[in-house]
């Protein structure tokens, strides 16, 4: 997919489609759960679950919260509470 974007960036725009709200909300819920597992591990001084990158999960959580219009906050005001 990434190679396709570099080779033909216009195809990405042409083929892009909005996802149903339910899909976006489910993904937001899943990333919030992953973020909580990371925070819980840190709070209890346990290893972070495998395959969970804290920085990546935090950024995705932030992006999903912004995408669902977290109380209409600006990008730099969106919170990632768990």
URRAJO-V973931 format. One record per residue. RES is the residue in one letter. SS is DSSP state (2 for helix, 1 for strand, 0 for the rest). PSI is psi in whole degrees, -180 to 180 (none if undefined). D_LAST is the distance of its C-alpha to the last C-alpha in Angstrom with 2 decimals. Layout:
# URRAJO-V973931
RES_SS_PSI_D_LAST / RES_SS_PSI_D_LAST
This chain:
# URRAJO-V973931
X_0_-47_31.38 / X_2_-41_30.92 / X_2_-41_34.65 / X_2_-40_35.36 / X_2_-44_33.40 / X_2_-39_35.50 / X_2_-35_38.72 / X_0_76_38.34 / X_2_-28_35.54 / X_2_-28_37.03 / X_2_-33_36.55 / X_2_-46_32.77 / X_2_-41_33.12 / X_2_-35_35.68 / X_2_-6_33.77 / X_0_141_30.33 / X_0_146_29.20 / X_0_140_26.37 / X_0_151_24.09 / X_0_148_23.73 / X_2_-39_20.78 / X_2_-37_19.87 / X_2_-43_19.67 / X_2_-44_17.40 / X_2_-38_15.00 / X_2_-42_15.16 / X_2_-40_14.52 / X_2_-41_11.44 / X_2_-42_10.13 / X_2_-41_11.40 / X_2_-33_9.97 / X_2_-39_6.30 / X_2_-43_7.62 / X_2_-41_9.48 / X_2_-40_7.01 / X_2_-41_5.54 / X_2_-37_9.36 / X_2_-49_10.19 / X_2_-40_8.30 / X_2_-41_9.69 / X_2_-42_12.95 / X_2_-45_13.18 / X_2_-41_12.61 / X_0_14_15.24 / X_0_46_17.43 / X_0_163_17.64 / X_0_145_18.30 / X_0_135_15.69 / X_0_142_16.30 / X_0_150_19.18 / X_0_13_19.04 / X_0_113_15.53 / X_0_113_16.14 / X_2_-42_13.40 / X_2_-44_14.93 / X_2_-45_15.43 / X_2_-42_11.99 / X_2_-44_10.62 / X_2_-41_13.55 / X_2_-40_13.21 / X_2_-45_9.66 / X_2_-47_11.28 / X_2_-44_14.35 / X_2_-41_13.12 / X_2_-38_11.41 / X_2_-42_14.77 / X_2_-38_16.73 / X_0_12_15.66 / X_0_56_16.57 / X_2_90_13.43 / X_2_32_15.66 / X_2_32_18.40 / X_0_151_17.16 / X_0_158_19.06 / X_2_-46_17.78 / X_2_4_17.61 / X_2_-4_15.74 / X_0_137_12.79 / X_0_160_9.38 / X_0_52_6.43 / X_0_146_3.78 / X_0_none_0.00
